[in-house]
Each structure stands twice: as structure tokens, then as C-alpha cells.
């Protein structure tokens, strides 16, 4: 390399990946690549960047080696309250790594780590480096023991207490719930240190739980000044060249409480089948790459939904106004036009920037009344749309049958819906309805996402994909005792096994329960730059394109697709930019999605506890949902609430966990409990602070 040439990250990484047969020192790399001394500073900066990203690792002798060649895995740590955890690899195709309690190196949930695989058979290892802390602020109770003041974390996945020096307490008092910043994380030789940031109000009302969880997960509440300044300057400006779709009969179909409408559909029947238009809000028109708005949306990654409120990814002027496809208003959209034959195959597809004017803001309930209930008033009110809805139902049925036939998993899982009273207290917790209208929109969005993904993959341009890996064989083996106890056949490969069980339990009382167990055995779907397919949908090529108001990857895919319109490639500048930035966006988007899911689950647990707190002593019928050596997880039948029946409260016998037959058995009386069994339980204790419901056996 001549003194005038420049080196970059990709060049160095490619050399280490393809040419280096062993870990090399900085001097070795300099010599092998003939790097001029004027570029040593640049080389050191590149090596630091590769170390920080986890692509390379420094040995004890100071040499640099490729992480994947040293049996090292980079990923996110998921901690368990009992001290152990799992590393979820960033690289697709890698199985999760179990980390025993003594080998976590003090890592917390959400930390980005490097782990060494020490047993490939058991898939067990140890964390050797923490690259990036997922959380720096922790919620907990300020406690004192002798002369030591510390914060006891509220979260179940922070494995240590945080000592606080008296001068770092601020105005906090012992017993207060506080937000503490970890100023020094624990090492092998020193404990952590913290500083109290604020005293949080006591949670005396359910509505305050949301505020606490926002703090607990460090969710961004307010938009920074530069973002608000950009939003203020936004106008409903239009660019020439858009396809005018305002004459189409177009509707949005969403839930009753939805405020941001980012997808609308138009449909017509042809001699050969159907033409389906899926119109998606053109957020990319208002939010360009690397603007303040874009960087903030990237940081947030997704909107987070709580009962009665939302923390949006985009400011309200965009999410509820300029980009929301409200009825009777012209709105800028990105349209996927698909010509589909009677067998459900796409024969022709097109993508273009468009402008629509939605005719109606429909709800799932209203469409169900029209198509399923044949409600006279509803059909009369929307008489001009009935033909469109009937064509939608017809096409939905064809697409759904195709998807199931190709091997897509059809989970019909119950989701809790929390109904609040005017004071924000949980009034009821019910099973959220999923009707025909939900299925119509679901099928149309899946079809549009697949059309976009196959287009981008066909062009071989850098992009983001929504990937879902096949389940680990070990997870399938763990399930076999449970399913065998139900008399289900288990002699087949993992892919066919899922479909076999789903079909065997369809319509049975234990259907939802066994579906949940199957779902838990699957890996989480995530975002990746490499397309490995989507196991759950049995899709060869899948992405997220249809929700750019609330998901950042969709916004990214919009921009990439827009840059390919009218041509079959990207400029070198755009391609280079995407190749550099997309891997980090995939990791960040997957991480923020997991954080949002955890926060949303946490608020459900909190609301369940508040809902049950005045029902201590009441008796209910429940179903055994899961079994462990500690006891039984029970779901009440009358309401969508779960509680735990600990073995210590089962006073009629000593119970042991029969792992082979997956049941809890009494030692003396041989009474047994199996998954799906109906039991009568009493609400023994409700712990609001722990968001925990303890049950007793009647």
C-alpha cells in the first residue's frame, strides 16, 4: 500500500477474516498490509472500532483475532432472576448460549456481550467481555444495612445491589423508591457504585405504574429541542410524479382506540382474480436520513403501547396528523399494487409513491358486524363498501389457505386487553378479540411485506429483513414429555412437528395452552441484513414495510425501496452508506423491540396485581399452564389473570417434579398435577410492589 492510499474498516476486517491464520499484533498487521506510519493513528482507531463492535477480540498477549475464529459469540444477554442467563447471538443461525450464575461477569439484561462457548454440546459458556451496557439507570428501593446505603433493584434481572455514598443520595430518604445511575459497574475486584438521580413517587394508584415502568426501562418521554424544531417546520408539501389513487375506494381498518393509521387498502375483482392496493403512509417523505427526527426515531426504534397511553416513535404532528391516513383528507403514501390470481399467486406487482384520500376509518368490530354478523344498521351505513369488504374476505381466505399449506404456523394465541375506568384503574382484564377483520388486514400486510422483500432481494441491494430462525432441537426435546402426556405423536422433524401438534390440538380445550408452550420454544424474530427466511411464516423472504409510523425498520425499508424506483440498482454512494449503517440499525431495532415488549408485559403484570388486590380470599377455577419444581403457574378461567401456586402452599402432601412425565406428584398420596388440568385455587396474597399473585390450593 502506498503512503498516499487510505485504509478503512472494511479493508482491515476483510484482511483479518480472509488472510490472517492466527491472532496478530498491531505490528504484524502494519507489516502485512504495508501500512505507512502516517496511517498508524487511523489503524488504531479502526482496531478500537472493531473491538467495540465485537467483531474482533484482543488476547491476553495483546494480539487481535477474529471473534468467530476464537469460538466467541457476540450477542445480547438475557438475565434470569436466579442468576443465570442466556446470550442471544447477533449472528443469524447461531443457537443461544446458556451462561451459569458464576460466569455472567455481572452482566445485566440488555447488555451487549462477548461470550466464549465452552461446551458446544450443551451450548454453555461464559461471558468474557461486556461491550455495551443496556441500562445505566436502575429503579429500586433505597436501603440501609449497618453503615452501608444501597439500592435494591426492582427489576428481577439485575443481579446485584448498588451501593450509594451519602453524598450521592441527594434528597432521598431510606425506604424511598429512587432512580439511580450506575456510575461504576461491578468488576471481579470491586462492587458497583451509584448516584441517586431522582426520588420517585410511591405507587398509590395503578396509573402511576406506567410512570414507574417508563423510568424502569429508561423509555424516552420527551422529544429533544432540535427534533421539535424540525417538526414545527414540516409542511404538507407534495412532490410531482405521484400516482393519484384518490378515486379508489379506500379504507383503513384498525382498533377502536387507534390514533395513528399507517395502512389503508383498496381492492377490486378482475377476470383473472384480484387487484390489491396496500397504501402505506409515506413517512420517509417527511423524515430524511440523519435528520434530527431520523436519529431520534432510530434511538427509540418503536412506539411503546400501554393501556390508555403510548410513547410514540415520532412526534404527534407526524404520527397523528401529517402521516396518519385519516378519512376525507389527501395523504402521501407508498403503494404496493399486487395482481393476484384465483389461486392466490401474485402475477404482477408494482411499487410507487402515491396520494390517497381514505373514504372511511373502519374498525375491526364494524367490519365483523358487516361480514360475520350481517348487522342491518352497519351494512346500511356502509352499503357502498360492502362489495369491497366481501372481495377482501374472499381474497383473505385464499391467501390464508396458501400460507397454511406452505407450512406457516397458525397460532391463535389469546392476548390480554386491559379495560380502564375513568380514574385509570383496571376495570376488567379480558381476552382481546381477534376476528375476521383482523385476519384480513394481517394477510394483506404479510403479502405486501413479502412482495417488498422479494423485490429488494431480487435486486441484490443492501436491506433489512425480518428473520425468524428454526427452533433448536434441544428445545423440541424439552417439549416432548409435555406433549406425550397429552397422547400427541412426536416422531418427526422439528418443522413438521409444529404443524402436526397445531393440527392435532385444533379445537381442543388445551389448544391455547399448548400453542403458548410451542411459541415459547421458538426463537424471537429479529431484524438482520442477511435474509435467512422466516420460520413462523414459512416465508423465504420477509421484511417490515407496513408500519413506518411506529417501527423504524419499516421507515428504513421505505427509503431503500424508494431509491430503487425506476432503476434496478443503487448508486455506489447509497450502497456504501447502507452497507455501513444497516448492521447497527438491525441490532438497535431488535434491541428496542425487545425492550418495548418487556415494558408492555411488565405493565400487564402490574395491572393484573392491582386488579386482584381486593380479591384476596376469593376462589376461582384455573388451568395449569406450566409446571416446575417450585410449583404451578395457573391461569384463571373467569378472567385473563395468571398466578403462581408454590409447592410450599400445597399442604396436603410433599410434592416432587416428575420431569420425565412432566407433572407434579405427591410423595404420599400420589396425587398429581399435569399441564391443562383444571384446579380450584384461592387468592392468597397479592404483592403490588413485586407485581406478583400467589395462590393457594382449595
N, C-alpha and C positions, 0 to 999 in steps of 0.2 A: 504493500500500500504506500503510495507516495505521500510526502508531507502535506500536500495540498488537499488530499481527499478527506472526506469526513466519515465518521463511524456513527452508527445508530444502534438502538436497542435490538431491532430485528436481526441486524447483521451479527451482533455478538451472540445472541441467543441461538441463531441458526448454526453458528460455528460450534458452540458447546453441545448442541443437540446432534450434529452430524459428524463432527470431526474429532471431538475430544473423547478419548477412550478411557480417561480416568480424571479425577478432580485435578484442576490446575491452579497454580498460583497466579497472581496478577502478573508477575514477571514472565511466566510461561505463556500467558495469553498475549502479552505485549510482543514477545519474541515470535510466536507462531503466526501472528497476524501482521507483523512488521509495522506496529503502531508507532508513530512518531512521538517523541517526548512532549511535543506541544499539545498532543491529544490525550495525555495521561489523565488530566482532570476530567475530561469528558468520559473516559473509560471508567474511572472510579464512580462517577455519577450513575452511569448505566448499570454497573455492578450493584450499587446500592438499590437501584430501582428493581432489578431482578431479584435481589434478596427480599425486599419488602413485599413483592408480589407473590413470593413463594415459589417462583419458577426455578430458582437455584438455592443451594444451601452451602454455608461455609463450614468446613470441617474444623476439628479442634486444632489442626495444624495450619489453618488459615487458607486452605485451598478451596476453590469454588467447583462445585459439582452440580449436575442436573438432578433436581429433586426426584424425578421419576426413575432415574437410573440408580438412585440410592435407597430404593424401597420406601420413599417418603411420599406422603399424600397431603395435599393442601385442601382444606375444607373448613366448614363451619361447625363449631362444637355445639352439641345439644346436651345440656346437663340434666341429670335426674336428681331429685331431692335426696336420694340415698348415697350420693357421692360419685357414682359412676356416670358415664355419658357415652355419646356416640359422635364420631366425626363424619359429617355428611360431605363426601368428596365433591369438589367443584367440577372435576373432570367426569364427563358422562361415561357410563359403563363400569365405573368403579363401585364396589359394594361398600356399605357403611362399615366403619371400624369401631369396635367396642373398646372403650377406654376404662379400665378398672379404677376404683376410687383413688388408689395411691399413685396413679400415673397421669393425673389430669393437669399437673403443674399449676393448679389454682385457676384453671380456665373456667369461664362462666358461659352460660348460654349466649349465643350470638357472636362469640369471639371467633376470629379467623385464625386458624392454627396450622402448624405443620405437625403431622403425626408419623411416627415410624411404625410400620407394620411388623410385628414381632411373631405373629403366627398367621400364616396365610390360610391354614385350615380353619381355625376358629375365627379368623378375621379379627384379631385382637392386637392392640398396640399401645403406644404411649405417646403423649404429646411432648415434643421436644422444643417447640418454639411457638410463642404467641405473636402472630404478625400484627394483629389489629384488635383492639378491644371493641366489642359490640356495644357495651354500655359503660358509661363513665359516671352516670348519676344513678343512685340506688335509693329506693324508698324503704324506710324501716322505722323501728321504734328506738328512740334514744334511751339507753340503759346505763346503769352504773353497777359495777361489782367491785367491792372494796374501793380501790383508788383508780380503777380503770373505767373510763367512759367509752362506750362503743355503740354502734348502730347495729341492731339485729334486723337483717333484711326481711322484708315482707315476702318477696318472691321466693318460691320453693327451689329455685335453681341457682341461687348464689351460695357457694359452698363455704363462706367464711363470714365472720363478723368484721366490722370496720371500726377500729379504734379511732377516737376523735380527741385531739388535745383540747384542754379547757379553752384556750384562746381561739379555737376554731369552732366553738359551739354557737357563736352568735348569741341570739336571744332565746335559744331553745332551752327547754326545761326537761329534766328526766321524765320519761313517760310520753313525751311528745312524739307524734309521727312527723318525720322530717325527710327532706330530700337532701342526700349527702353526695358530694362529689368525691370520687376516689382520686386522691392526689398522688398516691403511690400504691401500685398493685403489689400483692404478695409475691415474694420470691422464696427460694429454698432457705434463705437465711434471715429474712425479715418479714414482719407482718404488714398488712396493708395500712394505709393512713387515709383519713377522710376529713372533709370540711363541710359543715352544715351550710347548705345554700338557702333553705327556707323552711319554716315551720308550716306544716300542712294542717288544715282544719280537721277536727275529729269528724269521722263519717257518721253523722247522726241521722242522715236521710239517704235513701237509695240514689238520689240524683247526684250526691257528692261522690259516689263510687266512680262515676265516669271521670271526674276531675282527677281522682287519685290514680286511676289507670292510665290516663294521659301522662301524668308525671312519671308513673312507674315505667312506662315504655318510652319515655322521652319523645313523645309524639309532638311534632311541630304545630303549635297552636296558631301563631300569628304569621302573616307574610311579611318579609323584610321590606324596608322602605323602597329600595330600587325596584322590587317586583311590583309594588303598588303603583309606583310612578309609571312603569311600563303599561300596566293595566289601564290607568287613567287615560293614557294617550291612545289607547286602542279605539278604533272606529270600525263600523260595519262597512268596510270598503270592499269592493269587488274587483276582481281582475277579469279581463276579457278572455274569451276562449272556453268558458264553462258550458257544459251541456245543460240546456234548460229542461228540467224534469218537473216543472211546476204544474203541468197539465195532467200528470199522473195522479190516479187515486192513491194517496199515500197516507199511512198511519204509523203512529208509534204505539207500542203495546208494552206497558210497564206496570209495576205495582202501584197500589193506591197512594202510597206516601212518597213515591219517587218525585224528585225535583229536577234532576238532570237527565235529559232524554238524548242519548247519543246515537241511537239507531232507529231507523224507520224502514218500512218495507212497502214495495209496490209489486203487484203480481197480475199476470194475465195468462189466459189459456191460448194455445196455438193449435194448429192442425197436428203437430207432432208431439206436443207436450205442454211446456210452460215456459214463461219468461219471468224470472225472479230478479227484482232490483233490490239490493240491500244498500241503503244510503247511510253513511256514517258521518257524523259531524266532522268537518274539516278543521280540527284544532291546529294542525300544522300551518294553516294559513295565517294564524294569529301568533303562533309561538315558534319562532325560528331557532335553529341550532345555537346553543351557547349564549342565548339571551338570558337576562336575569330570571325571566319566567321559566325558561327551559331548565336552567341549572337547579332552580328550586323544585320544579316538578320531578327532576331526576333524583334529587335528595329525598323527597317524600316517597316516590315510587308508586304510590297507590293512595286512593282515598280509604279512610277507615270509618266503618259504619258502626254506630252504637244505637241502642234503642232511643228513638226520638231525636238523634243528632248525627252529625257527620263531621269528620275532619277532612276537608276536600284536598285533592291534589292540586287543583287550580283555583284561583280566586273566583268568587261568586259571579263577578261580571262575565266571566267566561263560562263557568260550569252551569250557571242557571239562566244565562242571558244569551250572549252572542253565539255560543256554541250549542246551546240547548235547542233541540228540534221541536220547539213549541208550535202548536197548531196556528194556522192562518197567518204565519209570518214567513217571509223569504229567509232561507238559511243556506249557508255554504256547506256543501257536503262532498264526500268522496264516494263514488258509487261503484259497486261491483254488479255488473249485469251478467246474468247467467241464463243460457238457454238450456233447458233440461228436458230430456225425452221422457216418455211414459214409464220407462224402467228406472228413472232417477239418475241417469248418467248425464253429466254436463257435456253438451256437444259443441258449445261455443261460449266464450266468456270475454268480457271486456272490462276495462278499468278506466275511469275518467273522473276529473273534477266536475262537479255539478252544482246546481242550485235547485232546491225543492221548496215546496210550500205544503206542509203537512195538513191533511184535511181534518184529522181528529187525533186527540190524545186519548187512546183507549187504555183500559185496564184489563189485567188478566181475568178478573171477575166478570167484567162486562162481556168479553169475548166468549167466555164459558157460558154465560147466560144465553148468548145468541146461538152458539153451535151445539151445546150439550143440553141445556135446559129448555130450549125453544121458548124462551121468555117472550111473551107477546109484546109487552111495552118496550123492551130492549130492541127487539127486531124491528119494531115500527120506528123507533127513534133513529136507528142506523140502517134503514132499509136500503139506502143507496150503496152500502158497503157489504151487504150480505153475500153477494156473489163472490166478491174478493175473499171474504173470510172462508167461504166454502171451498174455493180453489186452494187457499192456504192449507186447510185441513187435509185436502186430498194429497197435495204435494208433500206435506209433513209426513203423512203415513208412508208414502213411497220412499222418502229419504231415510226415515227411521228404520223401516224394514231392511233396507240396503245396509245400513250401518250395523245393525244387529247381526245380519247374515255374514258380514265380513269379519265379525269377531269382536265388535265393540262391547264393552261391559255396560250393562244396563242396570245401574244402581238406582233404586228408588228409595233414597235414604231420607228419613224424617229429619227436618230441621226445626229447631225451636223458634217460635215467634213470641216475643215479649210484648204484651199489651200494657201500656202505662195509663194511669189515671191523670187527672189534670195537675196533680202535685208531683208527677214524675215517679210515682211509686208503682211497682209491678202489680197489675190488677189480675193478670192471668198469664200463664205460660202454656201455649198451645202448639200443636204440630202445624207448621206452616204448610199451607195448601200448595200442591203442585198439580195443576190441571192441564187440560189440552192446550190452552193458550200458552202456558209456559213451554210446553213441548214444541209448539210451532216456532216460537222465537228461538229456542235452543237449537233446533235443527237448521234453521235458516242461517244462524250465526256460525255454526260449525261448518256449514257448506261454504260460506263466504271466507272464513278463515283458511280453510283448505285450499280454496281457489287462489287466494293471495300467496300462500306459502308455496304452492306448486309453481306459480308464476315466477317468484323470486328465485327459487331453487333451480328452475329451468334456465334462468338467465345466468346462473352461477355468480350472483353478486353477493357481497357480504350482507348478512341479515341476522335477525333474531328469530329463533324458533321456540315454540312451546313444546318441550320434550317430556316424555314420561317413560322411564326405563322399566324393563321387565322385572318382576319381583325376584328377590333372592330365593334360591332353592331352599335355604335353611328356614326362611320364614314360612314357606309352604309346609315343610316338615313339622314345624311347631303347631300348625293348624290341624294337622291330620287327626290327632286324638279327639279334638273337639268335634270335627265333622263326622268322624267314625262313630262317636257316641250318639249321633242322630241317625245312624244307619246309612250315611251317604257314601257312595262309592268314591274311592280316592286313587284308583290305579290309572294314572295318566299324566301327561306332561303338565307343567305349570300353566301354560297358556290355555290348554283345553280344560284344565281343572276348574278354572274360574267360571267358564261358561257352563260347564257341567253342573256345578253347585248352584249357580244362579238359576238354571232351568229346573233343577230338582226341587228347590225350595220355593219356587214361584207360587204365590197364593197360599202358602202355609203360614201358621201363626208365628213361626220363628223366622220368617223371611227377612224382616228388617234387622233383626238381631244378628243373623249370620252374614248379612250384607255388610254390616258395620265391621264385623271381625275380618271379613275379606278385605275391606277397604283399608283397615289398619295395617294389613300385611303388605300393602303396596308402598312403593316409594312415593315421595312427593313429586309432583310435576314441577318443573322449573324452566328457566329461560337459558338458552345456550346458543352459541354461534354455529355449532355443529349440529346438523339435523340427524337424530338417531331414531326419529319416529315417536309416536305417542301410543303407548301400550293400551291405556284405558280406552281410547277411542278407536284403536286398531287403525290408526291413520299413518300413512307413510310420510306425510309432510303436513305439519300443522304449525300455525302461528297465532298470535293475538293481534287482531286488527280492528275489532268491532267496538272497543270501549276506550277511545283516546281521552275522554274527559276524566276517567277515573283510574286508568292504568298507563304508566309511562311507556312500557314496551310497545303498546299499540300506536302511540304517537311516533315512536321511532320508525316502526314499520311503515306508517303513512308516508313519512319523508322519503324513505328508501324507494317505495313504490312510485312515489311522485317523480323522483329523479330518473326513473326508467321509462316513463310515459313517452311514447313516440320514438323510442330507440331501444336497442337491445343490450345496452351496456351502460356503465357509469364512467365518468371521466376519471383519470388516474388520481386526481386530487381528492375527489369524493371517495373513491375506493380506498385510497391510503388512509384517509381520515376515519372511515368506518372500521377498517381492519384494526386500527389503533385503539378506537374507543369502545367498540361493541363488547369485547370480552368483559371489561369492567362494568358496563351497563347491565350485562346479563347477571353478573354476580350481585350487584347492588339491587337490581329489581327482584331477584329471587329472595334476597335477604329482607327487603322491606315488605314483601308479600307475606313472609313467614311471621314477621313482627306484627303486622296487621291482624293476621289470623289468630295469633296468641292473644292479642289485646281483645279481640272480639269474643274469643272463648272465655276470657277472664271476666268480661262484663256479664256474660250469660251465667257464669258460676256465681258471681256476686248477686245478681238479681234473683237467682233461684234461692239463695240463702235468705235474702230479705223477704221473699215471698213466703217462705216456710217458717220464719222465725216465730210467728204467733200460732203455729200449728203443732208445737211440741206436745206429745202425748196422744196425738191423733193417730189412728190406724188406717193403713192403706194396703191394697193389693199391689204387688210389684212383680217384675220379671227379673230373674238373674241374668245380668248382661255379661259379667266376666267373673272369673274365679282366680284367686291366688292363695298362697299360703297364709296371707293376712286376713282373708275373708271374702265377702261377696259384694260386687258392685250391682246395685239394684236400681232399675228404672220403674217409677211408679206408673200405674196404668191410667189413673184418673187425670194425671197432669204430666207435662213433659219435664219431669224433675228426676234427677239421679241422686242417690245417697250411697253411703258405704256401711255395710254390716260387718263389723270387726269380729273375728273369732272369739275375742275376749268377752263379747257381749252375748255369745251363744252359750247360755249357762246350763243347758240340758246335757252337755257331753263335752269331751275333748275332741276337737276336730283336726284332721290332718288332710293335707292336699295330696290327692292321688293324681300325680302328673300324667301317668300313662293313660288313664281313663278320663282325665280332665274333670275331676269332681272333688268335692269336699266331703269327707266321710267321718262319721262319729266313731271313735275307737270302741266304745262300749255297746251302744245300741245299733251301730251300723247304719244310722240314718244318713242319707246322702243328699247333696245338692248338686245339680247339673245346670249348665247354661240353658236358658229358656224356661226353666222351672218357675212356676207361679208360687209366690210366698206371701204371707201376710206379715207386715212389718209395722213397727211403731216409730214415730219420730222421737228419738231420744234426746238429741242435742243439736242445736244449730249455732255454729260459730261464724258470726258475721265477719270478724277480722280475718279468719282463715278461709272464708268462703266455702265452708265445709258443712255437710249434713250427715250426722251419724244416726244410724238406725239400730233398732233392737228387734229381735225375733219374737213374734207373738206366739 
